[in-house]
Amino acid sequence: MDQRVKAIQAALRALPKDRDQSELCLQPLVTQLPTATKRGKLSRKRQLHVYRRDNFVCRYCRRETILHAALEYLAKQCPEQLPYHPNWKRSETHPLFYDITTSCDHIVPLSRGGDDDDTNLAASCARCQYMKSDWPLEELNWTLHDREDSDWDGLTGLFVVSFRARPWKDQNLKNWVTELDR
């Protein structure tokens, strides 16, 4: 049984008789909560550098990911099949966006003293990014996997070819295509 579950179980058993004992049982779970930090946005160039370095593979679960711009472009071309809301409104956005889009994660969260250095950035799938949030890997019992040799490009090549064949009037998507061409 997970040690955290055992601690919670012991605390619940102790609580009816002795609150102090219950607190002692929870002591191994005490953690530093994240502090609010003002985050800067990583440039497309910087994100793409991390994605390419990590071959668009999540460094936490090893899932192949898809560049968000590629999925967004496809959603704009085929909105009935792949609905998308620019603010990711859950009732209007296909679950794939919350699952396999590529995200750039701070391995040590900024709120826990991490920085924007390349050694602290990793490609991750959106699902792992959301689950990890501001928690250190050790507290989640997660592992940062080594980079894998892979030809996977997050469908960036197909995105660029498709965008050129069927352009879309969206400056953000155009900017991604421009950055991918560099």
mmCIF file of the C-alpha atoms, coordinates in Angstrom:
data_MODEL
# 
_entry.id   MODEL 
# 
loop_
_atom_site.group_PDB 
_atom_site.id 
_atom_site.type_symbol 
_atom_site.label_atom_id 
_atom_site.label_alt_id 
_atom_site.label_comp_id 
_atom_site.label_asym_id 
_atom_site.label_entity_id 
_atom_site.label_seq_id 
_atom_site.pdbx_PDB_ins_code 
_atom_site.Cartn_x 
_atom_site.Cartn_y 
_atom_site.Cartn_z 
_atom_site.occupancy 
_atom_site.B_iso_or_equiv 
_atom_site.pdbx_formal_charge 
_atom_site.auth_seq_id 
_atom_site.auth_comp_id 
_atom_site.auth_asym_id 
_atom_site.auth_atom_id 
_atom_site.pdbx_PDB_model_num 
ATOM 1   C CA . MET A 1 1   ? 0.000   0.000  0.000   1.00 0.00 ? 1   MET A CA 1 
ATOM 2   C CA . ASP A 1 2   ? 1.177   3.521  -0.803  1.00 0.00 ? 2   ASP A CA 1 
ATOM 3   C CA . GLN A 1 3   ? 2.870   5.133  2.243   1.00 0.00 ? 3   GLN A CA 1 
ATOM 4   C CA . ARG A 1 4   ? 0.729   8.253  1.833   1.00 0.00 ? 4   ARG A CA 1 
ATOM 5   C CA . VAL A 1 5   ? -2.443  6.186  1.966   1.00 0.00 ? 5   VAL A CA 1 
ATOM 6   C CA . LYS A 1 6   ? -1.139  4.415  5.084   1.00 0.00 ? 6   LYS A CA 1 
ATOM 7   C CA . ALA A 1 7   ? -0.472  7.770  6.778   1.00 0.00 ? 7   ALA A CA 1 
ATOM 8   C CA . ILE A 1 8   ? -3.975  9.036  5.977   1.00 0.00 ? 8   ILE A CA 1 
ATOM 9   C CA . GLN A 1 9   ? -5.483  5.761  7.139   1.00 0.00 ? 9   GLN A CA 1 
ATOM 10  C CA . ALA A 1 10  ? -3.598  5.957  10.454  1.00 0.00 ? 10  ALA A CA 1 
ATOM 11  C CA . ALA A 1 11  ? -4.609  9.602  10.925  1.00 0.00 ? 11  ALA A CA 1 
ATOM 12  C CA . LEU A 1 12  ? -8.276  8.798  10.375  1.00 0.00 ? 12  LEU A CA 1 
ATOM 13  C CA . ARG A 1 13  ? -8.087  5.895  12.813  1.00 0.00 ? 13  ARG A CA 1 
ATOM 14  C CA . ALA A 1 14  ? -6.445  8.074  15.473  1.00 0.00 ? 14  ALA A CA 1 
ATOM 15  C CA . LEU A 1 15  ? -8.633  11.142 15.012  1.00 0.00 ? 15  LEU A CA 1 
ATOM 16  C CA . PRO A 1 16  ? -11.738 10.060 16.981  1.00 0.00 ? 16  PRO A CA 1 
ATOM 17  C CA . LYS A 1 17  ? -9.639  9.514  20.134  1.00 0.00 ? 17  LYS A CA 1 
ATOM 18  C CA . ASP A 1 18  ? -6.600  11.768 19.793  1.00 0.00 ? 18  ASP A CA 1 
ATOM 19  C CA . ARG A 1 19  ? -6.266  14.717 17.414  1.00 0.00 ? 19  ARG A CA 1 
ATOM 20  C CA . ASP A 1 20  ? -2.598  15.209 18.328  1.00 0.00 ? 20  ASP A CA 1 
ATOM 21  C CA . GLN A 1 21  ? -1.836  11.612 17.350  1.00 0.00 ? 21  GLN A CA 1 
ATOM 22  C CA . SER A 1 22  ? -3.696  12.152 14.094  1.00 0.00 ? 22  SER A CA 1 
ATOM 23  C CA . GLU A 1 23  ? -1.477  15.164 13.338  1.00 0.00 ? 23  GLU A CA 1 
ATOM 24  C CA . LEU A 1 24  ? 1.634   13.078 14.070  1.00 0.00 ? 24  LEU A CA 1 
ATOM 25  C CA . CYS A 1 25  ? 0.458   10.439 11.614  1.00 0.00 ? 25  CYS A CA 1 
ATOM 26  C CA . LEU A 1 26  ? 0.178   13.129 8.924   1.00 0.00 ? 26  LEU A CA 1 
ATOM 27  C CA . GLN A 1 27  ? 3.630   14.579 9.598   1.00 0.00 ? 27  GLN A CA 1 
ATOM 28  C CA . PRO A 1 28  ? 5.335   12.591 6.808   1.00 0.00 ? 28  PRO A CA 1 
ATOM 29  C CA . LEU A 1 29  ? 2.918   14.222 4.337   1.00 0.00 ? 29  LEU A CA 1 
ATOM 30  C CA . VAL A 1 30  ? 3.712   17.799 5.303   1.00 0.00 ? 30  VAL A CA 1 
ATOM 31  C CA . THR A 1 31  ? 4.983   19.652 2.258   1.00 0.00 ? 31  THR A CA 1 
ATOM 32  C CA . GLN A 1 32  ? 5.793   23.148 1.156   1.00 0.00 ? 32  GLN A CA 1 
ATOM 33  C CA . LEU A 1 33  ? 2.840   24.549 -0.754  1.00 0.00 ? 33  LEU A CA 1 
ATOM 34  C CA . PRO A 1 34  ? 3.594   26.406 -3.975  1.00 0.00 ? 34  PRO A CA 1 
ATOM 35  C CA . THR A 1 35  ? 3.916   30.161 -3.796  1.00 0.00 ? 35  THR A CA 1 
ATOM 36  C CA . ALA A 1 36  ? 2.323   32.433 -6.344  1.00 0.00 ? 36  ALA A CA 1 
ATOM 37  C CA . THR A 1 37  ? 4.835   33.484 -8.976  1.00 0.00 ? 37  THR A CA 1 
ATOM 38  C CA . LYS A 1 38  ? 4.552   35.770 -11.925 1.00 0.00 ? 38  LYS A CA 1 
ATOM 39  C CA . ARG A 1 39  ? 5.365   33.736 -14.983 1.00 0.00 ? 39  ARG A CA 1 
ATOM 40  C CA . GLY A 1 40  ? 6.788   35.008 -18.194 1.00 0.00 ? 40  GLY A CA 1 
ATOM 41  C CA . LYS A 1 41  ? 5.766   33.338 -21.404 1.00 0.00 ? 41  LYS A CA 1 
ATOM 42  C CA . LEU A 1 42  ? 8.362   31.226 -23.182 1.00 0.00 ? 42  LEU A CA 1 
ATOM 43  C CA . SER A 1 43  ? 8.837   32.294 -26.796 1.00 0.00 ? 43  SER A CA 1 
ATOM 44  C CA . ARG A 1 44  ? 7.811   30.014 -29.649 1.00 0.00 ? 44  ARG A CA 1 
ATOM 45  C CA . LYS A 1 45  ? 11.491  29.661 -30.516 1.00 0.00 ? 45  LYS A CA 1 
ATOM 46  C CA . ARG A 1 46  ? 12.333  28.527 -26.985 1.00 0.00 ? 46  ARG A CA 1 
ATOM 47  C CA . GLN A 1 47  ? 9.404   26.126 -26.768 1.00 0.00 ? 47  GLN A CA 1 
ATOM 48  C CA . LEU A 1 48  ? 10.238  24.640 -30.142 1.00 0.00 ? 48  LEU A CA 1 
ATOM 49  C CA . HIS A 1 49  ? 13.858  24.189 -29.078 1.00 0.00 ? 49  HIS A CA 1 
ATOM 50  C CA . VAL A 1 50  ? 12.714  22.133 -26.054 1.00 0.00 ? 50  VAL A CA 1 
ATOM 51  C CA . TYR A 1 51  ? 10.148  20.165 -28.069 1.00 0.00 ? 51  TYR A CA 1 
ATOM 52  C CA . ARG A 1 52  ? 12.689  19.281 -30.753 1.00 0.00 ? 52  ARG A CA 1 
ATOM 53  C CA . ARG A 1 53  ? 15.407  18.487 -28.229 1.00 0.00 ? 53  ARG A CA 1 
ATOM 54  C CA . ASP A 1 54  ? 12.998  16.059 -26.530 1.00 0.00 ? 54  ASP A CA 1 
ATOM 55  C CA . ASN A 1 55  ? 11.597  14.788 -29.880 1.00 0.00 ? 55  ASN A CA 1 
ATOM 56  C CA . PHE A 1 56  ? 8.057   15.859 -28.944 1.00 0.00 ? 56  PHE A CA 1 
ATOM 57  C CA . VAL A 1 57  ? 7.969   12.988 -26.423 1.00 0.00 ? 57  VAL A CA 1 
ATOM 58  C CA . CYS A 1 58  ? 6.686   13.575 -22.884 1.00 0.00 ? 58  CYS A CA 1 
ATOM 59  C CA . ARG A 1 59  ? 9.610   13.224 -20.498 1.00 0.00 ? 59  ARG A CA 1 
ATOM 60  C CA . TYR A 1 60  ? 7.248   11.982 -17.752 1.00 0.00 ? 60  TYR A CA 1 
ATOM 61  C CA . CYS A 1 61  ? 5.084   9.321  -19.443 1.00 0.00 ? 61  CYS A CA 1 
ATOM 62  C CA . ARG A 1 62  ? 6.985   8.891  -22.762 1.00 0.00 ? 62  ARG A CA 1 
ATOM 63  C CA . ARG A 1 63  ? 3.883   9.602  -24.848 1.00 0.00 ? 63  ARG A CA 1 
ATOM 64  C CA . GLU A 1 64  ? 4.333   11.069 -28.328 1.00 0.00 ? 64  GLU A CA 1 
ATOM 65  C CA . THR A 1 65  ? 2.758   14.519 -28.354 1.00 0.00 ? 65  THR A CA 1 
ATOM 66  C CA . ILE A 1 66  ? 1.368   16.805 -31.050 1.00 0.00 ? 66  ILE A CA 1 
ATOM 67  C CA . LEU A 1 67  ? 2.235   20.472 -31.425 1.00 0.00 ? 67  LEU A CA 1 
ATOM 68  C CA . HIS A 1 68  ? -0.767  22.449 -30.179 1.00 0.00 ? 68  HIS A CA 1 
ATOM 69  C CA . ALA A 1 69  ? -0.741  24.683 -33.269 1.00 0.00 ? 69  ALA A CA 1 
ATOM 70  C CA . ALA A 1 70  ? -1.061  21.618 -35.538 1.00 0.00 ? 70  ALA A CA 1 
ATOM 71  C CA . LEU A 1 71  ? -4.076  20.338 -33.622 1.00 0.00 ? 71  LEU A CA 1 
ATOM 72  C CA . GLU A 1 72  ? -5.621  23.826 -33.452 1.00 0.00 ? 72  GLU A CA 1 
ATOM 73  C CA . TYR A 1 73  ? -5.179  24.267 -37.212 1.00 0.00 ? 73  TYR A CA 1 
ATOM 74  C CA . LEU A 1 74  ? -6.864  20.927 -37.884 1.00 0.00 ? 74  LEU A CA 1 
ATOM 75  C CA . ALA A 1 75  ? -9.688  21.897 -35.494 1.00 0.00 ? 75  ALA A CA 1 
ATOM 76  C CA . LYS A 1 76  ? -10.257 25.131 -37.419 1.00 0.00 ? 76  LYS A CA 1 
ATOM 77  C CA . GLN A 1 77  ? -10.387 23.201 -40.700 1.00 0.00 ? 77  GLN A CA 1 
ATOM 78  C CA . CYS A 1 78  ? -12.645 20.433 -39.302 1.00 0.00 ? 78  CYS A CA 1 
ATOM 79  C CA . PRO A 1 79  ? -14.578 22.018 -36.399 1.00 0.00 ? 79  PRO A CA 1 
ATOM 80  C CA . GLU A 1 80  ? -17.364 19.438 -36.299 1.00 0.00 ? 80  GLU A CA 1 
ATOM 81  C CA . GLN A 1 81  ? -14.964 16.545 -35.871 1.00 0.00 ? 81  GLN A CA 1 
ATOM 82  C CA . LEU A 1 82  ? -12.429 18.322 -33.643 1.00 0.00 ? 82  LEU A CA 1 
ATOM 83  C CA . PRO A 1 83  ? -14.101 21.147 -31.701 1.00 0.00 ? 83  PRO A CA 1 
ATOM 84  C CA . TYR A 1 84  ? -11.835 23.740 -30.118 1.00 0.00 ? 84  TYR A CA 1 
ATOM 85  C CA . HIS A 1 85  ? -12.347 26.838 -27.993 1.00 0.00 ? 85  HIS A CA 1 
ATOM 86  C CA . PRO A 1 86  ? -9.491  29.397 -27.803 1.00 0.00 ? 86  PRO A CA 1 
ATOM 87  C CA . ASN A 1 87  ? -9.784  29.445 -23.999 1.00 0.00 ? 87  ASN A CA 1 
ATOM 88  C CA . TRP A 1 88  ? -10.047 25.643 -23.857 1.00 0.00 ? 88  TRP A CA 1 
ATOM 89  C CA . LYS A 1 89  ? -13.632 25.732 -22.581 1.00 0.00 ? 89  LYS A CA 1 
ATOM 90  C CA . ARG A 1 90  ? -14.184 22.072 -21.740 1.00 0.00 ? 90  ARG A CA 1 
ATOM 91  C CA . SER A 1 91  ? -17.703 21.904 -23.129 1.00 0.00 ? 91  SER A CA 1 
ATOM 92  C CA . GLU A 1 92  ? -16.418 23.182 -26.504 1.00 0.00 ? 92  GLU A CA 1 
ATOM 93  C CA . THR A 1 93  ? -12.968 21.583 -26.800 1.00 0.00 ? 93  THR A CA 1 
ATOM 94  C CA . HIS A 1 94  ? -12.120 18.044 -27.857 1.00 0.00 ? 94  HIS A CA 1 
ATOM 95  C CA . PRO A 1 95  ? -10.435 16.027 -25.062 1.00 0.00 ? 95  PRO A CA 1 
ATOM 96  C CA . LEU A 1 96  ? -7.346  15.485 -27.243 1.00 0.00 ? 96  LEU A CA 1 
ATOM 97  C CA . PHE A 1 97  ? -6.265  19.048 -26.464 1.00 0.00 ? 97  PHE A CA 1 
ATOM 98  C CA . TYR A 1 98  ? -6.111  18.168 -22.756 1.00 0.00 ? 98  TYR A CA 1 
ATOM 99  C CA . ASP A 1 99  ? -4.303  14.944 -23.414 1.00 0.00 ? 99  ASP A CA 1 
ATOM 100 C CA . ILE A 1 100 ? -1.687  14.819 -26.159 1.00 0.00 ? 100 ILE A CA 1 
ATOM 101 C CA . THR A 1 101 ? -0.754  18.370 -27.054 1.00 0.00 ? 101 THR A CA 1 
ATOM 102 C CA . THR A 1 102 ? 2.861   19.254 -26.363 1.00 0.00 ? 102 THR A CA 1 
ATOM 103 C CA . SER A 1 103 ? 3.587   21.471 -23.404 1.00 0.00 ? 103 SER A CA 1 
ATOM 104 C CA . CYS A 1 104 ? 6.796   22.961 -22.070 1.00 0.00 ? 104 CYS A CA 1 
ATOM 105 C CA . ASP A 1 105 ? 7.119   22.157 -18.369 1.00 0.00 ? 105 ASP A CA 1 
ATOM 106 C CA . HIS A 1 106 ? 9.392   23.500 -15.670 1.00 0.00 ? 106 HIS A CA 1 
ATOM 107 C CA . ILE A 1 107 ? 10.833  20.367 -14.048 1.00 0.00 ? 107 ILE A CA 1 
ATOM 108 C CA . VAL A 1 108 ? 11.408  22.263 -10.810 1.00 0.00 ? 108 VAL A CA 1 
ATOM 109 C CA . PRO A 1 109 ? 8.379   24.585 -10.728 1.00 0.00 ? 109 PRO A CA 1 
ATOM 110 C CA . LEU A 1 110 ? 9.042   28.321 -10.680 1.00 0.00 ? 110 LEU A CA 1 
ATOM 111 C CA . SER A 1 111 ? 6.957   28.476 -7.502  1.00 0.00 ? 111 SER A CA 1 
ATOM 112 C CA . ARG A 1 112 ? 9.428   26.070 -5.880  1.00 0.00 ? 112 ARG A CA 1 
ATOM 113 C CA . GLY A 1 113 ? 12.578  27.935 -6.874  1.00 0.00 ? 113 GLY A CA 1 
ATOM 114 C CA . GLY A 1 114 ? 12.990  26.638 -10.430 1.00 0.00 ? 114 GLY A CA 1 
ATOM 115 C CA . ASP A 1 115 ? 14.099  28.817 -13.321 1.00 0.00 ? 115 ASP A CA 1 
ATOM 116 C CA . ASP A 1 116 ? 13.748  29.122 -17.095 1.00 0.00 ? 116 ASP A CA 1 
ATOM 117 C CA . ASP A 1 117 ? 17.108  27.503 -17.855 1.00 0.00 ? 117 ASP A CA 1 
ATOM 118 C CA . ASP A 1 118 ? 16.995  24.824 -20.580 1.00 0.00 ? 118 ASP A CA 1 
ATOM 119 C CA . THR A 1 119 ? 18.081  22.201 -18.055 1.00 0.00 ? 119 THR A CA 1 
ATOM 120 C CA . ASN A 1 120 ? 14.866  22.911 -16.102 1.00 0.00 ? 120 ASN A CA 1 
ATOM 121 C CA . LEU A 1 121 ? 12.561  22.633 -19.116 1.00 0.00 ? 121 LEU A CA 1 
ATOM 122 C CA . ALA A 1 122 ? 11.073  19.441 -20.506 1.00 0.00 ? 122 ALA A CA 1 
ATOM 123 C CA . ALA A 1 123 ? 8.558   18.526 -23.170 1.00 0.00 ? 123 ALA A CA 1 
ATOM 124 C CA . SER A 1 124 ? 5.461   17.053 -21.612 1.00 0.00 ? 124 SER A CA 1 
ATOM 125 C CA . CYS A 1 125 ? 2.022   16.027 -22.720 1.00 0.00 ? 125 CYS A CA 1 
ATOM 126 C CA . ALA A 1 126 ? -0.800  18.285 -21.578 1.00 0.00 ? 126 ALA A CA 1 
ATOM 127 C CA . ARG A 1 127 ? -2.138  15.553 -19.278 1.00 0.00 ? 127 ARG A CA 1 
ATOM 128 C CA . CYS A 1 128 ? 1.134   15.250 -17.345 1.00 0.00 ? 128 CYS A CA 1 
ATOM 129 C CA . GLN A 1 129 ? 1.546   19.029 -17.273 1.00 0.00 ? 129 GLN A CA 1 
ATOM 130 C CA . TYR A 1 130 ? -1.872  19.455 -15.650 1.00 0.00 ? 130 TYR A CA 1 
ATOM 131 C CA . MET A 1 131 ? -1.368  16.627 -13.186 1.00 0.00 ? 131 MET A CA 1 
ATOM 132 C CA . LYS A 1 132 ? 2.103   17.807 -12.196 1.00 0.00 ? 132 LYS A CA 1 
ATOM 133 C CA . SER A 1 133 ? 1.154   21.450 -11.852 1.00 0.00 ? 133 SER A CA 1 
ATOM 134 C CA . ASP A 1 134 ? 3.412   23.076 -9.220  1.00 0.00 ? 134 ASP A CA 1 
ATOM 135 C CA . TRP A 1 135 ? 4.544   19.857 -7.567  1.00 0.00 ? 135 TRP A CA 1 
ATOM 136 C CA . PRO A 1 136 ? 8.128   18.565 -7.489  1.00 0.00 ? 136 PRO A CA 1 
ATOM 137 C CA . LEU A 1 137 ? 8.665   15.185 -9.121  1.00 0.00 ? 137 LEU A CA 1 
ATOM 138 C CA . GLU A 1 138 ? 9.726   13.610 -5.822  1.00 0.00 ? 138 GLU A CA 1 
ATOM 139 C CA . GLU A 1 139 ? 6.423   14.467 -4.150  1.00 0.00 ? 139 GLU A CA 1 
ATOM 140 C CA . LEU A 1 140 ? 4.513   12.820 -6.984  1.00 0.00 ? 140 LEU A CA 1 
ATOM 141 C CA . ASN A 1 141 ? 6.828   9.805  -7.131  1.00 0.00 ? 141 ASN A CA 1 
ATOM 142 C CA . TRP A 1 142 ? 7.456   10.632 -10.794 1.00 0.00 ? 142 TRP A CA 1 
ATOM 143 C CA . THR A 1 143 ? 10.575  10.112 -12.859 1.00 0.00 ? 143 THR A CA 1 
ATOM 144 C CA . LEU A 1 144 ? 12.076  12.374 -15.483 1.00 0.00 ? 144 LEU A CA 1 
ATOM 145 C CA . HIS A 1 145 ? 12.919  9.954  -18.270 1.00 0.00 ? 145 HIS A CA 1 
ATOM 146 C CA . ASP A 1 146 ? 15.967  10.375 -20.480 1.00 0.00 ? 146 ASP A CA 1 
ATOM 147 C CA . ARG A 1 147 ? 15.449  11.763 -23.944 1.00 0.00 ? 147 ARG A CA 1 
ATOM 148 C CA . GLU A 1 148 ? 14.639  9.091  -26.475 1.00 0.00 ? 148 GLU A CA 1 
ATOM 149 C CA . ASP A 1 149 ? 16.048  8.778  -29.968 1.00 0.00 ? 149 ASP A CA 1 
ATOM 150 C CA . SER A 1 150 ? 13.046  9.264  -32.185 1.00 0.00 ? 150 SER A CA 1 
ATOM 151 C CA . ASP A 1 151 ? 12.042  10.661 -35.551 1.00 0.00 ? 151 ASP A CA 1 
ATOM 152 C CA . TRP A 1 152 ? 8.720   11.871 -34.117 1.00 0.00 ? 152 TRP A CA 1 
ATOM 153 C CA . ASP A 1 153 ? 8.222   15.556 -34.904 1.00 0.00 ? 153 ASP A CA 1 
ATOM 154 C CA . GLY A 1 154 ? 4.878   16.239 -33.229 1.00 0.00 ? 154 GLY A CA 1 
ATOM 155 C CA . LEU A 1 155 ? 3.285   16.328 -36.693 1.00 0.00 ? 155 LEU A CA 1 
ATOM 156 C CA . THR A 1 156 ? 5.017   19.651 -37.362 1.00 0.00 ? 156 THR A CA 1 
ATOM 157 C CA . GLY A 1 157 ? 6.057   18.611 -40.880 1.00 0.00 ? 157 GLY A CA 1 
ATOM 158 C CA . LEU A 1 158 ? 2.512   17.683 -41.858 1.00 0.00 ? 158 LEU A CA 1 
ATOM 159 C CA . PHE A 1 159 ? 1.191   20.850 -40.202 1.00 0.00 ? 159 PHE A CA 1 
ATOM 160 C CA . VAL A 1 160 ? 3.467   23.069 -42.301 1.00 0.00 ? 160 VAL A CA 1 
ATOM 161 C CA . VAL A 1 161 ? 2.603   21.224 -45.550 1.00 0.00 ? 161 VAL A CA 1 
ATOM 162 C CA . SER A 1 162 ? -1.141  21.359 -44.786 1.00 0.00 ? 162 SER A CA 1 
ATOM 163 C CA . PHE A 1 163 ? -1.006  25.015 -43.751 1.00 0.00 ? 163 PHE A CA 1 
ATOM 164 C CA . ARG A 1 164 ? 0.719   25.986 -46.991 1.00 0.00 ? 164 ARG A CA 1 
ATOM 165 C CA . ALA A 1 165 ? -1.836  24.051 -49.050 1.00 0.00 ? 165 ALA A CA 1 
ATOM 166 C CA . ARG A 1 166 ? -4.802  25.452 -47.090 1.00 0.00 ? 166 ARG A CA 1 
ATOM 167 C CA . PRO A 1 167 ? -3.739  28.662 -45.330 1.00 0.00 ? 167 PRO A CA 1 
ATOM 168 C CA . TRP A 1 168 ? -5.777  29.969 -42.419 1.00 0.00 ? 168 TRP A CA 1 
ATOM 169 C CA . LYS A 1 169 ? -6.118  33.612 -41.419 1.00 0.00 ? 169 LYS A CA 1 
ATOM 170 C CA . ASP A 1 170 ? -4.778  33.217 -37.915 1.00 0.00 ? 170 ASP A CA 1 
ATOM 171 C CA . GLN A 1 171 ? -1.631  35.138 -37.005 1.00 0.00 ? 171 GLN A CA 1 
ATOM 172 C CA . ASN A 1 172 ? -0.677  32.748 -34.198 1.00 0.00 ? 172 ASN A CA 1 
ATOM 173 C CA . LEU A 1 173 ? -0.733  29.764 -36.567 1.00 0.00 ? 173 LEU A CA 1 
ATOM 174 C CA . LYS A 1 174 ? 1.176   31.733 -39.216 1.00 0.00 ? 174 LYS A CA 1 
ATOM 175 C CA . ASN A 1 175 ? 3.793   32.606 -36.587 1.00 0.00 ? 175 ASN A CA 1 
ATOM 176 C CA . TRP A 1 176 ? 4.197   28.921 -35.689 1.00 0.00 ? 176 TRP A CA 1 
ATOM 177 C CA . VAL A 1 177 ? 4.684   28.002 -39.339 1.00 0.00 ? 177 VAL A CA 1 
ATOM 178 C CA . THR A 1 178 ? 7.284   30.765 -39.681 1.00 0.00 ? 178 THR A CA 1 
ATOM 179 C CA . GLU A 1 179 ? 9.123   29.540 -36.584 1.00 0.00 ? 179 GLU A CA 1 
ATOM 180 C CA . LEU A 1 180 ? 9.023   25.940 -37.792 1.00 0.00 ? 180 LEU A CA 1 
ATOM 181 C CA . ASP A 1 181 ? 10.632  27.035 -41.070 1.00 0.00 ? 181 ASP A CA 1 
ATOM 182 C CA . ARG A 1 182 ? 13.673  28.503 -39.308 1.00 0.00 ? 182 ARG A CA 1 
# 
